[in-house]
Amino acid sequence: MSLRHRLNDAAGRWATHRTNRKVYNSRVLLVADHWDGSVQQFYHFLLGYLAPVALWVREHPDVAISMRGCGPMDPWLALVGERVDLEVIPPGTALHMVVGDRMAHKVLPGLDDPSAFDRDSLLRGADAIRELMDLPPGGSGGPHTIVIDRATSEDFYHGPASETHMSGGERRSTPNLRDVVDLVHGAEVVDLARIEPKDQIRLMGSTTVLVGQHGAGLVHMLWMTPGSLIVEIAPPLPPEVVHLFEQLARCLGHRYVRVPQETVHAPVDLEAIARAIRSNAQS
């Protein structure tokens, strides 16, 4: 290629770059620097992406933003879009915008790293999410004893758009969990995947005892009043996540009890769960 052709090609690419930046810079792409996993999973989505975004929006309320799509978490983004000028773009497009520097973007540190949990940051993130969802502090009714049943398995996680594999009861389950209502007065078993996002926050805001197998649903302790009880059903787990929810609970000022489970799909000792709840009520 001659020098003239090379110069023309470079000038064309620069002109295209300037045009793209002018078009794309009408909004800011908010990128998650989350700890691990995928923001298509609720734990990493809530603490690793949504909370940092909510805090950023609180400081920049009039800025139009873009976020990458998060698969089954997109109903939460739809609620964000009711309060903020939000464009949701495919993950590959978001990556292209950042790598090619084609759009103004801001990388937001996640709050999901258990080695760096900070109570003030987590609570500010929770408050910012409530603001973004137009929800007041606290829940509705209560107090509640909520038992999370990981019943739903999303078909999305078997498709090509999934960044991870399996979900819900396919990944981990507790086959006798619903029987806990026979031992604990007033306990309510819920499948959070079947509850609208705002109602999840409202419900957990008035929950004082949360029981669940190790999994993303336990992150809802974020909405609970400090001093509440978290009972984690704990199957064998990788060492880096064994104490994740215990660390989160203690950081948020909750009481915590671990009930062991032999395998990821084994029955659990329901009496051990009932004893933990009764002991909490008496203390």
GUMIRO-84826 format. One record per residue (C-alpha): residue number from 0; residue in three letters; x, y, z. Coordinates in nm, 2 decimals. Example, Ala and Ser with C-alpha at 12.3 -4.5 7.8 and 13.67 -1.06 7.14 Angstrom:
# GUMIRO-84826
seq 0	type ALA	c1 1.23	c2 -0.45	c3 0.78
seq 1	type SER	c1 1.37	c2 -0.11	c3 0.71
//
This chain:
# GUMIRO-84826
seq 0	type MET	c1 0.00	c2 0.00	c3 0.00
seq 1	type SER	c1 0.14	c2 0.34	c3 -0.10
seq 2	type LEU	c1 0.20	c2 0.61	c3 0.16
seq 3	type ARG	c1 -0.10	c2 0.81	c3 0.02
seq 4	type HIS	c1 -0.33	c2 0.51	c3 0.06
seq 5	type ARG	c1 -0.20	c2 0.45	c3 0.41
seq 6	type LEU	c1 -0.26	c2 0.81	c3 0.51
seq 7	type ASN	c1 -0.61	c2 0.81	c3 0.36
seq 8	type ASP	c1 -0.69	c2 0.49	c3 0.54
seq 9	type ALA	c1 -0.57	c2 0.63	c3 0.87
seq 10	type ALA	c1 -0.76	c2 0.95	c3 0.82
seq 11	type GLY	c1 -1.08	c2 0.75	c3 0.74
seq 12	type ARG	c1 -1.04	c2 0.53	c3 1.05
seq 13	type TRP	c1 -0.98	c2 0.84	c3 1.27
seq 14	type ALA	c1 -1.29	c2 1.02	c3 1.12
seq 15	type THR	c1 -1.50	c2 0.71	c3 1.19
seq 16	type HIS	c1 -1.36	c2 0.69	c3 1.55
seq 17	type ARG	c1 -1.45	c2 1.05	c3 1.61
seq 18	type THR	c1 -1.80	c2 1.00	c3 1.47
seq 19	type ASN	c1 -1.86	c2 0.69	c3 1.68
seq 20	type ARG	c1 -1.74	c2 0.86	c3 1.99
seq 21	type LYS	c1 -1.96	c2 1.16	c3 1.92
seq 22	type VAL	c1 -2.27	c2 0.93	c3 1.88
seq 23	type TYR	c1 -2.19	c2 0.68	c3 2.17
seq 24	type ASN	c1 -2.07	c2 0.95	c3 2.41
seq 25	type SER	c1 -2.43	c2 1.07	c3 2.45
seq 26	type ARG	c1 -2.44	c2 0.82	c3 2.73
seq 27	type VAL	c1 -2.19	c2 0.64	c3 2.97
seq 28	type LEU	c1 -2.15	c2 0.26	c3 2.96
seq 29	type LEU	c1 -2.12	c2 0.13	c3 3.32
seq 30	type VAL	c1 -1.90	c2 -0.18	c3 3.34
seq 31	type ALA	c1 -1.88	c2 -0.42	c3 3.64
seq 32	type ASP	c1 -1.55	c2 -0.51	c3 3.78
seq 33	type HIS	c1 -1.71	c2 -0.79	c3 3.99
seq 34	type TRP	c1 -1.52	c2 -1.04	c3 4.20
seq 35	type ASP	c1 -1.59	c2 -1.37	c3 4.03
seq 36	type GLY	c1 -1.85	c2 -1.57	c3 3.84
seq 37	type SER	c1 -2.10	c2 -1.40	c3 3.61
seq 38	type VAL	c1 -2.34	c2 -1.11	c3 3.65
seq 39	type GLN	c1 -2.60	c2 -1.34	c3 3.50
seq 40	type GLN	c1 -2.60	c2 -1.50	c3 3.85
seq 41	type PHE	c1 -2.79	c2 -1.31	c3 4.11
seq 42	type TYR	c1 -2.52	c2 -1.28	c3 4.38
seq 43	type HIS	c1 -2.27	c2 -1.13	c3 4.14
seq 44	type PHE	c1 -2.54	c2 -0.92	c3 3.97
seq 45	type LEU	c1 -2.67	c2 -0.76	c3 4.29
seq 46	type LEU	c1 -2.35	c2 -0.69	c3 4.47
seq 47	type GLY	c1 -2.11	c2 -0.69	c3 4.18
seq 48	type TYR	c1 -2.30	c2 -0.48	c3 3.93
seq 49	type LEU	c1 -2.64	c2 -0.34	c3 4.04
seq 50	type ALA	c1 -2.53	c2 -0.19	c3 4.37
seq 51	type PRO	c1 -2.22	c2 -0.01	c3 4.22
seq 52	type VAL	c1 -2.44	c2 0.12	c3 3.94
seq 53	type ALA	c1 -2.70	c2 0.24	c3 4.19
seq 54	type LEU	c1 -2.43	c2 0.42	c3 4.39
seq 55	type TRP	c1 -2.29	c2 0.58	c3 4.07
seq 56	type VAL	c1 -2.64	c2 0.69	c3 3.95
seq 57	type ARG	c1 -2.70	c2 0.85	c3 4.29
seq 58	type GLU	c1 -2.40	c2 1.07	c3 4.23
seq 59	type HIS	c1 -2.48	c2 1.13	c3 3.86
seq 60	type PRO	c1 -2.87	c2 1.14	c3 3.85
seq 61	type ASP	c1 -2.90	c2 1.31	c3 3.51
seq 62	type VAL	c1 -2.65	c2 1.11	c3 3.31
seq 63	type ALA	c1 -2.79	c2 0.87	c3 3.04
seq 64	type ILE	c1 -2.63	c2 0.53	c3 3.09
seq 65	type SER	c1 -2.58	c2 0.20	c3 2.92
seq 66	type MET	c1 -2.55	c2 -0.14	c3 3.09
seq 67	type ARG	c1 -2.47	c2 -0.48	c3 2.95
seq 68	type GLY	c1 -2.76	c2 -0.73	c3 2.94
seq 69	type CYS	c1 -2.76	c2 -0.98	c3 3.23
seq 70	type GLY	c1 -2.99	c2 -1.26	c3 3.10
seq 71	type PRO	c1 -3.24	c2 -1.36	c3 3.37
seq 72	type MET	c1 -3.15	c2 -1.05	c3 3.57
seq 73	type ASP	c1 -3.28	c2 -0.81	c3 3.31
seq 74	type PRO	c1 -3.62	c2 -0.76	c3 3.48
seq 75	type TRP	c1 -3.42	c2 -0.57	c3 3.75
seq 76	type LEU	c1 -3.27	c2 -0.36	c3 3.47
seq 77	type ALA	c1 -3.61	c2 -0.29	c3 3.34
seq 78	type LEU	c1 -3.70	c2 -0.13	c3 3.68
seq 79	type VAL	c1 -3.38	c2 0.08	c3 3.66
seq 80	type GLY	c1 -3.49	c2 0.20	c3 3.32
seq 81	type GLU	c1 -3.81	c2 0.33	c3 3.48
seq 82	type ARG	c1 -3.61	c2 0.59	c3 3.68
seq 83	type VAL	c1 -3.30	c2 0.64	c3 3.46
seq 84	type ASP	c1 -3.23	c2 0.69	c3 3.09
seq 85	type LEU	c1 -3.09	c2 0.34	c3 3.04
seq 86	type GLU	c1 -3.00	c2 0.15	c3 2.73
seq 87	type VAL	c1 -2.93	c2 -0.22	c3 2.78
seq 88	type ILE	c1 -2.69	c2 -0.36	c3 2.52
seq 89	type PRO	c1 -2.57	c2 -0.72	c3 2.45
seq 90	type PRO	c1 -2.26	c2 -0.83	c3 2.64
seq 91	type GLY	c1 -2.06	c2 -0.86	c3 2.32
seq 92	type THR	c1 -2.14	c2 -0.51	c3 2.22
seq 93	type ALA	c1 -2.05	c2 -0.38	c3 2.56
seq 94	type LEU	c1 -1.71	c2 -0.55	c3 2.53
seq 95	type HIS	c1 -1.66	c2 -0.41	c3 2.18
seq 96	type MET	c1 -1.73	c2 -0.06	c3 2.31
seq 97	type VAL	c1 -1.48	c2 -0.08	c3 2.59
seq 98	type VAL	c1 -1.20	c2 -0.26	c3 2.41
seq 99	type GLY	c1 -1.22	c2 -0.04	c3 2.10
seq 100	type ASP	c1 -1.27	c2 0.28	c3 2.32
seq 101	type ARG	c1 -1.58	c2 0.35	c3 2.11
seq 102	type MET	c1 -1.79	c2 0.48	c3 2.40
seq 103	type ALA	c1 -1.74	c2 0.67	c3 2.72
seq 104	type HIS	c1 -1.73	c2 0.41	c3 3.00
seq 105	type LYS	c1 -1.68	c2 0.38	c3 3.37
seq 106	type VAL	c1 -1.55	c2 0.06	c3 3.54
seq 107	type LEU	c1 -1.72	c2 0.02	c3 3.88
seq 108	type PRO	c1 -1.56	c2 -0.19	c3 4.15
seq 109	type GLY	c1 -1.80	c2 -0.46	c3 4.27
seq 110	type LEU	c1 -1.90	c2 -0.52	c3 4.63
seq 111	type ASP	c1 -1.91	c2 -0.90	c3 4.60
seq 112	type ASP	c1 -1.56	c2 -0.99	c3 4.71
seq 113	type PRO	c1 -1.59	c2 -1.16	c3 5.05
seq 114	type SER	c1 -1.24	c2 -1.06	c3 5.14
seq 115	type ALA	c1 -1.33	c2 -0.70	c3 5.10
seq 116	type PHE	c1 -1.68	c2 -0.69	c3 5.25
seq 117	type ASP	c1 -1.75	c2 -0.35	c3 5.41
seq 118	type ARG	c1 -2.07	c2 -0.29	c3 5.60
seq 119	type ASP	c1 -2.10	c2 0.08	c3 5.52
seq 120	type SER	c1 -2.05	c2 0.02	c3 5.15
seq 121	type LEU	c1 -2.30	c2 -0.27	c3 5.14
seq 122	type LEU	c1 -2.56	c2 -0.07	c3 5.33
seq 123	type ARG	c1 -2.51	c2 0.23	c3 5.11
seq 124	type GLY	c1 -2.55	c2 0.01	c3 4.80
seq 125	type ALA	c1 -2.87	c2 -0.14	c3 4.94
seq 126	type ASP	c1 -3.01	c2 0.21	c3 5.00
seq 127	type ALA	c1 -2.91	c2 0.32	c3 4.66
seq 128	type ILE	c1 -3.09	c2 0.02	c3 4.50
seq 129	type ARG	c1 -3.40	c2 0.09	c3 4.69
seq 130	type GLU	c1 -3.39	c2 0.45	c3 4.57
seq 131	type LEU	c1 -3.34	c2 0.33	c3 4.22
seq 132	type MET	c1 -3.64	c2 0.10	c3 4.26
seq 133	type ASP	c1 -3.85	c2 0.38	c3 4.42
seq 134	type LEU	c1 -3.88	c2 0.17	c3 4.74
seq 135	type PRO	c1 -3.87	c2 0.30	c3 5.10
seq 136	type PRO	c1 -3.65	c2 0.14	c3 5.36
seq 137	type GLY	c1 -3.80	c2 -0.16	c3 5.54
seq 138	type GLY	c1 -4.04	c2 -0.43	c3 5.43
seq 139	type SER	c1 -4.41	c2 -0.50	c3 5.43
seq 140	type GLY	c1 -4.58	c2 -0.67	c3 5.73
seq 141	type GLY	c1 -4.38	c2 -0.92	c3 5.92
seq 142	type PRO	c1 -4.18	c2 -1.04	c3 6.10
seq 143	type HIS	c1 -4.13	c2 -1.33	c3 5.87
seq 144	type THR	c1 -3.94	c2 -1.66	c3 5.88
seq 145	type ILE	c1 -3.86	c2 -1.72	c3 5.51
seq 146	type VAL	c1 -3.73	c2 -2.05	c3 5.38
seq 147	type ILE	c1 -3.58	c2 -2.03	c3 5.03
seq 148	type ASP	c1 -3.66	c2 -2.32	c3 4.80
seq 149	type ARG	c1 -3.43	c2 -2.34	c3 4.50
seq 150	type ALA	c1 -3.70	c2 -2.50	c3 4.29
seq 151	type THR	c1 -3.68	c2 -2.30	c3 3.96
seq 152	type SER	c1 -3.42	c2 -2.39	c3 3.70
seq 153	type GLU	c1 -3.40	c2 -2.13	c3 3.42
seq 154	type ASP	c1 -3.39	c2 -2.27	c3 3.07
seq 155	type PHE	c1 -3.16	c2 -1.97	c3 2.98
seq 156	type TYR	c1 -2.87	c2 -2.13	c3 3.15
seq 157	type HIS	c1 -2.87	c2 -2.42	c3 2.89
seq 158	type GLY	c1 -2.86	c2 -2.18	c3 2.59
seq 159	type PRO	c1 -2.57	c2 -2.02	c3 2.40
seq 160	type ALA	c1 -2.62	c2 -1.68	c3 2.57
seq 161	type SER	c1 -2.54	c2 -1.82	c3 2.91
seq 162	type GLU	c1 -2.20	c2 -1.75	c3 3.06
seq 163	type THR	c1 -2.25	c2 -2.02	c3 3.32
seq 164	type HIS	c1 -2.42	c2 -2.36	c3 3.36
seq 165	type MET	c1 -2.72	c2 -2.48	c3 3.55
seq 166	type SER	c1 -2.92	c2 -2.29	c3 3.81
seq 167	type GLY	c1 -3.17	c2 -2.34	c3 4.09
seq 168	type GLY	c1 -3.26	c2 -2.70	c3 4.18
seq 169	type GLU	c1 -3.04	c2 -2.84	c3 3.90
seq 170	type ARG	c1 -2.73	c2 -2.71	c3 4.07
seq 171	type ARG	c1 -2.82	c2 -2.77	c3 4.43
seq 172	type SER	c1 -3.13	c2 -2.88	c3 4.61
seq 173	type THR	c1 -3.27	c2 -2.98	c3 4.95
seq 174	type PRO	c1 -3.55	c2 -3.24	c3 4.88
seq 175	type ASN	c1 -3.71	c2 -3.23	c3 5.23
seq 176	type LEU	c1 -3.68	c2 -2.86	c3 5.28
seq 177	type ARG	c1 -4.05	c2 -2.78	c3 5.25
seq 178	type ASP	c1 -4.12	c2 -3.01	c3 5.55
seq 179	type VAL	c1 -3.96	c2 -2.75	c3 5.77
seq 180	type VAL	c1 -4.30	c2 -2.58	c3 5.80
seq 181	type ASP	c1 -4.42	c2 -2.87	c3 6.01
seq 182	type LEU	c1 -4.15	c2 -2.79	c3 6.27
seq 183	type VAL	c1 -4.13	c2 -2.41	c3 6.26
seq 184	type HIS	c1 -4.44	c2 -2.22	c3 6.33
seq 185	type GLY	c1 -4.51	c2 -1.94	c3 6.08
seq 186	type ALA	c1 -4.24	c2 -2.04	c3 5.84
seq 187	type GLU	c1 -4.31	c2 -1.96	c3 5.48
seq 188	type VAL	c1 -4.14	c2 -2.14	c3 5.19
seq 189	type VAL	c1 -4.08	c2 -1.93	c3 4.88
seq 190	type ASP	c1 -3.92	c2 -1.97	c3 4.54
seq 191	type LEU	c1 -3.77	c2 -1.62	c3 4.49
seq 192	type ALA	c1 -3.73	c2 -1.68	c3 4.11
seq 193	type ARG	c1 -4.11	c2 -1.66	c3 4.09
seq 194	type ILE	c1 -4.14	c2 -1.33	c3 4.28
seq 195	type GLU	c1 -4.11	c2 -0.99	c3 4.12
seq 196	type PRO	c1 -3.79	c2 -0.80	c3 4.21
seq 197	type LYS	c1 -3.96	c2 -0.52	c3 4.41
seq 198	type ASP	c1 -4.16	c2 -0.78	c3 4.60
seq 199	type GLN	c1 -3.84	c2 -0.97	c3 4.68
seq 200	type ILE	c1 -3.70	c2 -0.66	c3 4.84
seq 201	type ARG	c1 -4.02	c2 -0.58	c3 5.03
seq 202	type LEU	c1 -4.05	c2 -0.94	c3 5.16
seq 203	type MET	c1 -3.69	c2 -0.96	c3 5.28
seq 204	type GLY	c1 -3.71	c2 -0.62	c3 5.44
seq 205	type SER	c1 -3.95	c2 -0.76	c3 5.69
seq 206	type THR	c1 -3.78	c2 -1.10	c3 5.73
seq 207	type THR	c1 -3.62	c2 -1.17	c3 6.06
seq 208	type VAL	c1 -3.52	c2 -1.53	c3 5.99
seq 209	type LEU	c1 -3.38	c2 -1.65	c3 5.66
seq 210	type VAL	c1 -3.32	c2 -2.02	c3 5.59
seq 211	type GLY	c1 -3.17	c2 -2.14	c3 5.26
seq 212	type GLN	c1 -2.92	c2 -2.37	c3 5.10
seq 213	type HIS	c1 -2.59	c2 -2.21	c3 4.99
seq 214	type GLY	c1 -2.68	c2 -2.00	c3 4.69
seq 215	type ALA	c1 -2.76	c2 -1.65	c3 4.56
seq 216	type GLY	c1 -3.09	c2 -1.62	c3 4.74
seq 217	type LEU	c1 -2.91	c2 -1.57	c3 5.07
seq 218	type VAL	c1 -2.77	c2 -1.24	c3 4.94
seq 219	type HIS	c1 -3.12	c2 -1.10	c3 5.02
seq 220	type MET	c1 -3.00	c2 -1.07	c3 5.38
seq 221	type LEU	c1 -2.88	c2 -0.73	c3 5.25
seq 222	type TRP	c1 -3.24	c2 -0.60	c3 5.30
seq 223	type MET	c1 -3.29	c2 -0.75	c3 5.65
seq 224	type THR	c1 -3.27	c2 -0.56	c3 5.98
seq 225	type PRO	c1 -2.93	c2 -0.61	c3 6.16
seq 226	type GLY	c1 -2.96	c2 -0.88	c3 6.43
seq 227	type SER	c1 -3.17	c2 -1.11	c3 6.21
seq 228	type LEU	c1 -3.09	c2 -1.48	c3 6.18
seq 229	type ILE	c1 -2.94	c2 -1.65	c3 5.88
seq 230	type VAL	c1 -2.95	c2 -2.03	c3 5.87
seq 231	type GLU	c1 -2.73	c2 -2.16	c3 5.58
seq 232	type ILE	c1 -2.77	c2 -2.52	c3 5.46
seq 233	type ALA	c1 -2.41	c2 -2.59	c3 5.36
seq 234	type PRO	c1 -2.32	c2 -2.88	c3 5.13
seq 235	type PRO	c1 -1.96	c2 -2.95	c3 5.04
seq 236	type LEU	c1 -1.83	c2 -2.64	c3 4.87
seq 237	type PRO	c1 -1.51	c2 -2.50	c3 4.71
seq 238	type PRO	c1 -1.29	c2 -2.35	c3 4.98
seq 239	type GLU	c1 -1.31	c2 -2.00	c3 4.84
seq 240	type VAL	c1 -1.69	c2 -1.98	c3 4.89
seq 241	type VAL	c1 -1.74	c2 -2.20	c3 5.20
seq 242	type HIS	c1 -1.76	c2 -1.90	c3 5.44
seq 243	type LEU	c1 -1.90	c2 -1.65	c3 5.19
seq 244	type PHE	c1 -2.25	c2 -1.61	c3 5.34
seq 245	type GLU	c1 -2.12	c2 -1.64	c3 5.69
seq 246	type GLN	c1 -1.88	c2 -1.35	c3 5.62
seq 247	type LEU	c1 -2.16	c2 -1.15	c3 5.46
seq 248	type ALA	c1 -2.40	c2 -1.21	c3 5.75
seq 249	type ARG	c1 -2.15	c2 -1.11	c3 6.02
seq 250	type CYS	c1 -2.05	c2 -0.80	c3 5.82
seq 251	type LEU	c1 -2.41	c2 -0.69	c3 5.81
seq 252	type GLY	c1 -2.46	c2 -0.76	c3 6.18
seq 253	type HIS	c1 -2.67	c2 -1.07	c3 6.15
seq 254	type ARG	c1 -2.66	c2 -1.39	c3 6.35
seq 255	type TYR	c1 -2.55	c2 -1.69	c3 6.16
seq 256	type VAL	c1 -2.59	c2 -2.07	c3 6.19
seq 257	type ARG	c1 -2.45	c2 -2.33	c3 5.95
seq 258	type VAL	c1 -2.64	c2 -2.66	c3 5.91
seq 259	type PRO	c1 -2.43	c2 -2.92	c3 5.72
seq 260	type GLN	c1 -2.57	c2 -3.11	c3 5.42
seq 261	type GLU	c1 -2.40	c2 -3.43	c3 5.30
seq 262	type THR	c1 -2.42	c2 -3.36	c3 4.93
seq 263	type VAL	c1 -2.56	c2 -3.09	c3 4.71
seq 264	type HIS	c1 -2.88	c2 -3.28	c3 4.67
seq 265	type ALA	c1 -2.91	c2 -3.46	c3 5.00
seq 266	type PRO	c1 -3.19	c2 -3.42	c3 5.26
seq 267	type VAL	c1 -3.10	c2 -3.19	c3 5.55
seq 268	type ASP	c1 -3.15	c2 -3.23	c3 5.93
seq 269	type LEU	c1 -3.47	c2 -3.03	c3 5.98
seq 270	type GLU	c1 -3.45	c2 -3.06	c3 6.35
seq 271	type ALA	c1 -3.12	c2 -2.88	c3 6.34
seq 272	type ILE	c1 -3.28	c2 -2.59	c3 6.15
seq 273	type ALA	c1 -3.58	c2 -2.58	c3 6.40
seq 274	type ARG	c1 -3.34	c2 -2.58	c3 6.70
seq 275	type ALA	c1 -3.14	c2 -2.28	c3 6.55
seq 276	type ILE	c1 -3.46	c2 -2.08	c3 6.50
seq 277	type ARG	c1 -3.60	c2 -2.16	c3 6.85
seq 278	type SER	c1 -3.27	c2 -2.08	c3 7.01
seq 279	type ASN	c1 -3.27	c2 -1.74	c3 6.82
seq 280	type ALA	c1 -3.62	c2 -1.67	c3 6.94
seq 281	type GLN	c1 -3.53	c2 -1.74	c3 7.30
seq 282	type SER	c1 -3.21	c2 -1.53	c3 7.30
//
